[in-house]
């Protein structure tokens, strides 16, 4: 991924935080397909790992930037909070889904982001991410286009360990 791509997702994900603080998120490390970022907001520190989709379907549509993130706040507001970020608005029904191997998680969407609905489900997803090879996400665009993505999990364990270290 280009530096411009990372910058756009970082700014988009933390737009409110960036408005509060002058500093932009800083890249801390890259582990295979995952990169780690830290953003000091002035009142908190947000640490997150992010990966871009390695495959997008259907090929005939413009998906925009597609990312999966796992964020932790130093304050403890959230720990290992996974989210999916699309380059377009998502429909709420059918709900976006994540599959790792035979396991499945339903998400709820808000504009162009989707989240897992409980802390317990979030932690089970993160555990599965650490053990898996890739993650498949399916979603419905606001225009009614069924989309699917593959996110490589290569490097995710090291990236999540670094996120934890950065937000101690």
C-alpha angles and dihedrals in degrees: 000000000000123000089246091057093053092045092053094050093045092050092045096049095047102030094132092048092048090052088056095048131037097220120090122220113279126223108240103178146334124226111188105292097357130076128197124220135185126202123186109203097184092251099045144006120239118199121186145169119218138186132184123229111268093200130030127190138231093036092203097070134072106247098176117209113340118196141166118208137186113198136190127188118214089221089061094246086134136357124200093350108178122207139171119220121196130191089237139038116281128222115240092222126077089033118232111257136205124208127191110176107313094336121101135193127190117216135198120228136220116184105308098345134079130198139187110251104230139036090235092054090045092056092046089052092050090049090052090047090056090054100039135085098216142354126226120209125190124189142160118238122228087254092056099258115145107226135184135190141189119217116192114229093200106130096009095120093054091044093051091047089053091048090053091049093048093052100045 
